[in-house]
Amino acid sequence: MCGITGIYKFNPDAKADVNILETMAEGIAHRGPDDAAYVVLDNLGLGFKRLSIIDLAHGQQPFYNRDESVVTICNGEIYNYKELRKELIDKGYHFKTHCDVEVIVHMYDEYGIDFINRLNGQFAFCIFDKAKKELFLARDQFGICPVFYTIADNSLIFGSEIKAIIRHPCVKREVNLTALDQLFSFPGIVSPTTFFKNIISIKPGHFLRVKDGNLSDHQYWDLNYPIDSAVCHCKPESYYIDQIEDLLINSVKYRLNADVPVGFYLSGGLDSSLVGAVMKKVNPDSQYKSFSIGYPRVEDSEHDERKYQRLMARNLDSIHNEIEFDWLKVADLLKDAIYHSEGALKESYNTCSLALSKAVRNSNVKVILSGEGSDEFFGGYVGYKFDVQRRMQNTDKTLEEMLEDQQRKKLWGDPNFFYEINHVEFKDTTRALYSDKLNKVYNDFECLGRLEIDKSKLNGRHPFHKRSYLDLKLRLSDHLISDHADRVNYANSVEGRYPFLDINLIEFVKTIHPEIKLKGLVEKYILKEVGKRYIPSDITDRQKFSWIAPGSHQLLNNNIEWVNDMLSYDRIKRQGYFNPDTIERLKKRYSAPNFKLNLPYDSDLLMIVLTFNIFLEVFDMPDFA
């Protein structure tokens, strides 16, 4: 819906600088090109860039309560606002607009900050209570909407993107090495970590409370699976199929509420196809625009999904938009992808997403529905199958395997739970990549001992639920929904909405026994049964397909000048983050004839190095001294 930013000076006699506020907001103008507002309330300054979606004429922020003692700005959508609005009107509250966000300030008036547990939506908001001199910054349950902050100039400085924060003249740009180590070790970086030292990402399901210059972090929601022995397996499959369908229909209805055109992404897989089909069921007379990406160089291979995309588009009678993409466009868009992601990346897929969101915007569509969030809760990744197979194995362990068990015990509280990689073994790889200077301070930034995961939510849980919890924390919130979705959609002023990430749907899904989700080792079994009511068997019967974006070896082999410069021996040595000799060996290996990574199981190490170096350049970050 927009971009927010603000300055809260801890000295109550100080005054926020509106010129700095405007400069910060301009850094995120792409999030809200339709309108702008700035307000200074003594030591608090708020900036707002609007992408108009609901109540186009009257939805300008900030919003105030009845006596203007409480003010709020919000990025996002409150999907159940109509129900909340009716409840508040019945209690005597008056509304000035039909904008969904206006309910926030009145809900706070009525219930205090605990009202946040009543919200169904995607949001990041700031509330300032003048009477109590309290400020709150909050992020939705799944982290769909980002919000960041730092402390500088005796002030809290915050924004929807880091680009706003670093425009403040007192904010220093320094690399957070823990983020780099996380990117090598996990699917992505993990809140509160960012690639910028001392700039903090508020964690999903958390809010920050600021009073008298003191900051405190509070968790209001977490994914809390039942203890393994308490998981219910007592209802017929039809019950779960019906409930999922009903909840998904309601979720889609919520997310179709807009005063601007709405479309959907169509990958050709189960999730996006089901979202599109439910959209058609909800509004059978509407003809929505669908958007997909295809790869002309691999037209007849298993890596091109256009035949499934076209099949589903015909089935739904959508106005289909197909974007052709190859590695040449990866090279063209990679720097833009890093700018909008605000950090290094493990793969180039964000370039494809940028092309998609640009096509959406060029088609006069402002809101796009997408299928993210299904795999993490219904068991869509191959790791869920591997967990079952590992439990059937009973072999003697080597010394190296026992060391890995000890590391897993520290990370997940379970020596037998494997997630992604063997961390002890992989640490040797990362340390070989790091420069001698980095290795000397390795213990000051290594990520395994600094991972903020609540192991109490893993203890005693079924392995399926352990993986689902970790996929939410380590893969979905700060990677797939953040740099991979929010940032690339808003780069082209498009709002993404995710029907599978509906709080009511997820609270139900967490009660379903894993054996129903992964019945007979069929990934997302119960969701496929829902899908069979809507979409062709050619799609529901497909095995899960892991799409692979063009890798660093393709960029290397086509001798792109700026890529060669980014990875040159002299640049690597001057920057001081990586070992130039190791990078040279890696380049030689990746450039070998017929070289191919076994993705997604292998990490594209050189892509991380390349995109990190782009990050250093794009954001004018210092070399490591």
N, C-alpha and C positions, 0 to 999 in steps of 0.2 A: 504493500500500500504506500510506503514512503520511506524516507530516511530521517532519522532523528539525531540530534546532537545537542550537547549542552556543556555548560561550565557552572560548577557550584563552588564558590569560594568559601573556604572554611571561616574566614574572618567575616562576621556578619555586617561589619561596617564597610567592607569593600564592595565594589560594584563590578559586575561582569561587563566585559568589553563587547559591545554589539558588533564592532568591526571584526574582531577575532572570530566571533560566532558566525558571522556571514562568510568569512573565509573558510572556516571549517565546513559549513554546510555546502559550499560550492564544491568541495571535494567529493560529495556524494550526490551531486545534482542528477546523475543518471537514475537514481532511485526514485526521484520525484520531480519530473520536469514540468508538471502542470501548474504548480503553485508553490509559494514559499511564505514562511512567516517567521518572525523573530520577536521574542519578548524578553525584556530584562526586568526582573523583579528584585531589585537591589543586588544581593550577592548571588542570585541565580539567573543564568541566561539560558534560554531554550531556542533551538533552531529546528525548523521543520521544512522538509521538501516533500511535496505531495504528488503521489500518483493517484489521480482521481478514479475511483471505482464504484463507490456507493455514495448516494446523495451528492451528485457532482457539483451542484450549485452551493451547497451549504456545509460541506464536510471539512472546512478549514479548521486546523488546530492552531493553538492548544484549546482544550476544553476546561471549563471551570465548574465548580459546584455552585450551589444557590447563592452563597455569600462571598464567593470567589476566594475562600480561604484554602481551597485545594485546587491544584492545576495539574493537568496531565497532557503528555504527548505520547503517541503510540505508533509504532510500525507494525502493521499486520491486520488481521481480521478477527473479530469476535463472532463466531458463527451462530452461537445461541443467543445473540443480542435481542432478538424479538421476544423471546420468552423472558429474559431478564428485564427488558424494557417494560413489559406488561406488569411484571411483579413490582417494579419500582413505581410505576404510575399508580398502581393500586395502593401503594403506601404514601401517595401524595407528592411524588417527585414530578417535576416538569422538565420536558425536553425541548431544546431549541431547534434540533435538527432530526433527521432520520438516519444519521450516520451511526454505524455500529459501535464505534469507539467511544461515543458519548456515554455509554452505560458505565464505563470504567470509573469515572470520577464519582458518579452517584452510588455505584456499588461500594466504593471505598467509604463514602460518607455513611452508608448504612451498616456495613459489616466490618470496616477496617481492612487491613491488608489480607486477612483470611479470605476475603471475597475471591481471591485468585483461584481458589479451589473450585469455584463455581463456573469458571470460564472453559468453554470449548472453542478452541481457536488456535491460531498461530500468531504470536505477539511478542513484542519487546517494548516495554513501556517505562516511562518515568512518571512518578507521582511525587509532587511536593506538597507537604502539609505545612502551611504557613504557621498555624497556631502551635503545632507541636515541634516546628522546625526540624522536621524529618523528611528525608528524601529516600525514595525507593526506586531501584532499577530491577526489572524482572524480565525473565525469558521463559517462553512457553515450555511445556512438558518435554517435547522432543527436540527442542533447539532449532526449530524451523527458522525462526527470526533471530538473527545474531544481535548482540550488543556488547560493546567493549568499553573498558575504562582504564584510566591511569591516574596517578597522582603527580601533579607538577604545579609549580607556582602557588603552593598552598591551596590547591583546588582539586576537586574531582572533575575530570574531563572525560566525556563519554561520547559515543557515537555508534551508529548502526554498522559502520565500517571503520577500519583503522585509518583509512585515508583521511577521514575527517579529523581524527585525533592528532595525527602527525603534522597537520597544518597549524596547530597551535605553536606559537614561537618558542614556548618553554619546554616542549616535548622533544627529548633526544631520540635519535634513531640508532638503536643498537640491536645486533642480532641475538636472538635467544637460541643458544646452542641446543638446549633441551628439545626444542621443536624439531630441529634437524635430526636429532637422534631418534625422536619419536617417529618421524616420517620413515626412517630406515627400518624401524622395529615393528610398527603397527600399520594398519590400513591407512591411517592419516594421523594428524595431530589431534590432541585431546584437550578439551577445555579443563582448566583455565589457561592452558598454554597457548601462546601465539608465537609467530616468528619474530615478534618484536619484544625485546627485553623490557620488562616492567609494564607492558600493556596486557591487560587481563581480559579474557573472555569469560563472561558470566556463564556458568554451567547450565545446561538444560534443566528445567524443573527447580530453579533456584531464583532467589531475589537477593539483592544487596540492600542493606539498610544503612543509611548514613545519618548520624546524629552527633552534634557537638564535635565534629571532626573525626569521629570514630566510625570505622567501617566494620560491618559484620555480615557474614554470608549465611543465608538460611535456605534449607531445602524444603520445598513444599510438596514435591511429588517425586517418586521414583518408581521404576518398574520393579514390582515386588512379587515375584512368582511364589506360588505356594511351596512349602516343604514337600519333597518328593513323595513321601508316604501319604500326603494329604491331597494329592492331585486326583480329582474326580474322574472316573471312567465309567459313569453309571447311567449315561443317557444315550439313546440311539444316535447314529450319525445324522439322521434326518433333522434332529433337533439342532445340532450345531450348524448344519448347512442352512437351515431356515433362519437361524439367528444371525449368522454372518451376513446372509443376503439382506435381511431387513436393516441391519446396522449399516451396511455398505450403501444401501439405497438412501438412507437418511443422511449419511455422510456426504454423498454426492449432491443431494438436494441442498445441503448447507453450502457447499462449495460452488454451486451454480448461481448463487445469489450475487448478482452484480448488475450495475447499470451500464456496463460496457460489454463488448463481444467477448465470449469465452470459447476457447478451443481445447484441444488435448494432444499430448504427444502420443505417438503410436510406434512402438518399437517392433511389433510383430510377435511379442511374447504374451504370456497369460495376463500379467498385471495391467499393462496399458490397454490391452484389448478389453478386459473386463471393465475397467474404468469407462472407456468409451461406450461400451454396451449398456452400462447402467445409466450413463448420461442420456442415451437414446430412449431408454425405458422411462426415465423421469419426464423427459420432454419429447415425446414421439414425433411431434410436428416440427421440431427444430432440426435444421441441418447444420451441424457443427463443422468447423474446420479442423482437420487433423494434420499433424506435422511429423515427418519421419526423415531419417537420414539413410542414404544408400552409398554403396561403394562400387563404382563402375569398373574398377580394376579387378574385382573379384565377383563379377556378375553371377557366375554359375557355381560358385563355391559355397561351402557350408557357412562361410563368414558373412554372406550377404543375405539379409532378411527381407529384401524388398518383396518377394513373392508373398510372404505372410502379411506384410504391411498392406499390400494392395488387396489381398483377400479380405482382410478385416475392414478396410476402407469401403470396399464394395458392399460388404455385409451391413455396414452401418450407414451407407449412403452419405458418407462425409465428403466434404470438399477437401480433397487430399492434396497436400503440399509435400513434395519429395525433394530433398536437398542432396545433391551428389557431393561426395567428399573423398579426398585422398590425402596422402602424406604431404603434397605440395601446399595444401591449405593448412595443414598442421604447422608447417614452417611459417606461414603468413600470420597465423593467429596466436602462436605460442606466447609471444611477449604480452599480448593483450590478456591472455588467459592468466598469466602470472600477476599482472597488474590487478586484475579483478579478484583473484584468489588471495592475494596478499601473502603469498608464501610459495615455497617450492611444491612440486607435485610428483607423484609416483608414475603417472601416465599422462598421455596427451588428450585424454577424452574430453577435457574441458573445452578444447578448441572446437570439437564437434558440437558441444552444447551451446557455445557462443554462436555458431552458425545457425543452429536451430532457433534460438531465441531471437536472433536478428530476423529470420524469416517470419516468425510469429509477429513481431512488431511491424514489419513491412506489410503484413496482411491485415493490419488494423485490428489485431487482437491484443488485448491487454492482460487477460487472465488465461492461464494454461493449467489444465489438470494433468497430473502425472502419476505414475504407478509406484514411486519410491515408497519403501517401508514395508512392503509385503514380504520380501525375502527374509528379513530379520525376525519376523514374528511367526511366519508359517513354515520356516525351514527350507528356504530356497537355495541355499549355498551347499556346495558339496561337502563342507565340513560337518554338516549334520549327519550325512550318511557315514562319513569316516568315523564319527564318534561311535556309531552302532557297531561298525566292523572292529574297531579297536577293543571294544568291550568283550568281543568274542575271542580275542587273542590272549594267550597266556604263555609268554616266552621269558627265558632268562635275560637279564639286562646287563649290558656292558657298563664299564665305569663311566663312560661318556653319557650313557642314558640315565644313569643314576644322578649324575650332576644336573642333567636337564630336569629330572624329577624334583630336585631340590629347588631349582629356579622356579618351576611351575608352582610349587608349594608356596613360595614367597609371593608370586604374582597373583595366583588365583585361589590359594588356599587348598589346592588339590594337586598332588604330584602326578596324578594320572590324566589330568585334563590338558590336552594339547590345543593351543590356539595359534594358528598361522605358521609359526616357524619355531625351530629349536633356538632359543635365545642365547644360550651359552655358546653354541657353535657359531651363530650369526654375529656375535659380538666380535669375533676375530676378523670377520669380513669388514665390519664397519671401522674397526680400529686401524685396519690396513688402509682404508680409504682416507682416514683423517690424517692431517699433517702432524708432524712431530710436536708442533706447538699446541695443537688441540689435544693430543694424547697426554701431554704433561698436565693438563687441567681436566682430563676426562672425568675424574670422579666428581668434579664440580657441576657437571651438566648431564651425565648419563641418565637415561630416562627410566630404566627399569626400577630403580629405587625411589622414583618420584611420581609414579603413576597413581593418580587419585581415583581408585576404584574401590567401592564399598564391598569388601569381600563378604560381609554379612549377608549380602543379597545373592551370593553364590553358594554359601555353606548349606549343605543339606538339600540342594536343588538337583533336579534331574539334569543330566548332561545337556539335553536339548535346551533347557532353560538357562543353563550357564552360558551356553554359546549365544543364545538370543540376547541375554543381558549384555554380554561383551560386544556383540555386534551393534547393539544400540549405542553403547558408550564409545567404542573404538572405531566404528566404521560409519554408522549412519549420521549421527548428530553433527559432527564437526567436519565430515568429509562429504558424504553423498548428498546431504541436505544443505550443507553450507557452501564450501567452495565449488562443489559440483552442481549445485542447483540454485540456491538463493543468489549467489554472487554472479553467476553467468546469466541468469534470467534478468536480474535487475540491471546488468550491464547494458541491456537494451530496453530498459523500462518496462519489463514484463513481470507480473506477479505469478509465481508458481503456487499451486495448491495441491494437496496430497491426501486423497480420500482414505488411504490405508492408515494414515496417521491421525485418526480421529480418536479422541480420548475414550469415548464410549465403546468404540470397536475394540481398541486395544485392551481395555479393562475386561472385556468379555473373552477375547482371544487368549489371554493369559490363563484362563480357567480350563482351557481345552487340553486334554491329555496329549503328550507328544506322540503317542502311538497312533493317534488319529491324524495328526498333522503330517506324519511321515510314514503312513501305512504302507507296508510292503516295500519300504525304502523308496517310495514314490515321493519326490519332493513336492511340498505344498499340496498334499493329497486332498485335504478337506476343502481347500480353496479351489482346486480344479473341479471338485464336485459342484461347487457353486457355479464355476465357469461353464460347465456343461449345460446349464440352463440358458446360457446367453450366446455363446460363441462357438464357431465350428470346431469339430473334433481335430481338424488338422492343426489347430493351435493348442487345444487343451491336452492333446496326446503327445505334444512335442516334449522332448527332454529339455531341461533347463539349459539355456545357451549363454555362455559367458562371452559377451562381446569384447573383442580385443582391439584397442585403438593402435594406430601406427606407433612404432617404438623408436627409441633413439638410434638404433642401428640403421633404420631406413633413412633418417636424417643424415647420419654420417656417410652412408654409402652414396648419397647424391651430392656430396661435396658442396654443401651450402656454406657460403663464406662466413656469415655471422655465427653459424653453429661451430665451425672450425675455430673461430676466434674465441668464442666462449669457453671452449675446451682446450685451448692452446696451453702448452707447457708453461710459457712465461706468465700468462694470466693466472693460471692455477697457483703457481709459485708466489706471485705477487700478492694475491688475495689472502693466502695463508690458511685457508680452511681445509684443503685437501692435499694429499701427497701427490705431487705431480708425476712421480715415477709410476705410482699405482694407476693413476688415471691414464697414462700413456699405454700401459699394458692392457687396461680395460678397453681402450679405444681400438687397439690392435685386434683384440679378441672379437669385439663387436663388428669390426670391419671385415672379418674373414668371410670368404665365400660360403654361402649356405648357412651362415650363422642364424640361429633362431632361438629365442627365449621360449621356455615352456610356460607361457602365461595362462592363467593368472598365478601359477604356483611359484614361478621365479620372479624376483624383483628386477625391474629395469633400473639397475644401479646408476647407469650413466644418465638416464633421464632425470633422476633426482639431482645428480651433480649439475647437469645442464640447467635445469629449471631453478636450482638454488643460485647459480651464477647470474641467471636472468633476474632473479629477485634482487640480488645485490645491486645490479645495474639500474633496474627500473625504479627502485626506491632509494637509490643513492646511499646505500649502506656502507659502513666503513670496512676496510680490510681488517683481518685479525692480526693485531700487533703482537 
